[in-house]
Amino acid sequence: GRRPSSCDYNSIYKAIRASWEALGGSAPIFLWQLHHPNEKATPIAESLRAARKAQEEGLVTHIGVCNVDMEQLRRAASA
């Protein structure tokens, strides 16, 4: 899918929806992963709230993160 130019809520949600639609929109994306969170611009919790909304709507089955340290992971888990 398309990589969002920003990790804010709206950009993440729109990117997930666009990917889901590009894949036919009939089944959820098995794994959506936030590869490069930029917490200087957007808190990781905000990015993951958008992914959780997509998950609740059935667009995504699993959410992952990478390139984060333990403190970011703790914040992500509490989002």
C-alpha positions in Angstrom: 0.0 0.0 0.0 0.8 3.7 -0.1 3.1 5.0 2.6 1.5 7.9 4.4 3.4 11.2 4.3 2.5 11.7 8.0 1.7 9.4 10.9 -1.2 11.5 12.1 -4.6 9.8 12.8 -6.3 10.9 9.5 -3.3 10.0 7.3 -2.9 6.5 8.8 -6.6 5.7 8.6 -6.8 6.9 5.0 -3.7 4.9 4.0 -5.1 1.7 5.6 -8.5 2.2 3.9 -6.8 2.9 0.6 -4.7 -0.3 0.9 -7.8 -2.3 1.8 -9.7 -1.0 -1.2 -6.7 -1.6 -3.5 -6.7 -5.2 -2.3 -10.3 -5.6 -3.3 -12.0 -4.7 0.0 -13.5 -8.2 0.5 -11.2 -9.4 3.3 -9.2 -7.7 6.0 -5.5 -6.9 5.6 -3.9 -9.7 7.6 -1.1 -7.6 9.1 -0.7 -3.8 9.0 2.6 -2.5 10.3 3.7 0.9 11.4 7.3 0.8 10.2 8.7 4.3 10.9 6.8 6.1 13.6 7.9 9.8 13.9 7.0 10.9 17.4 8.5 14.3 16.8 5.5 14.9 14.6 2.9 12.5 15.9 2.7 10.5 19.1 2.7 6.7 18.4 -0.5 6.4 20.4 -2.3 8.6 17.9 -1.1 6.6 14.9 -2.2 3.4 16.6 -5.6 4.7 17.5 -6.2 5.0 13.7 -5.0 1.5 13.1 -7.3 0.2 15.9 -10.3 2.0 14.4 -9.5 0.2 11.1 -9.2 -3.1 13.0 -12.5 -2.5 14.7 -14.1 -1.9 11.3 -12.7 -5.1 9.9 -10.2 -3.6 7.6 -7.2 -5.1 9.5 -6.7 -8.3 11.4 -3.4 -7.6 13.2 -1.4 -4.5 14.0 2.4 -4.4 14.3 5.1 -1.9 15.0 8.8 -1.9 14.3 11.8 0.5 14.7 10.7 1.5 18.2 12.4 1.3 21.5 10.9 -0.2 24.7 9.4 3.2 25.9 7.7 3.7 22.6 6.4 0.1 22.7 5.0 0.8 26.2 3.2 3.9 24.9 1.9 2.0 21.9 0.5 -0.7 24.1 -1.4 1.8 26.3 -2.9 3.5 23.2 
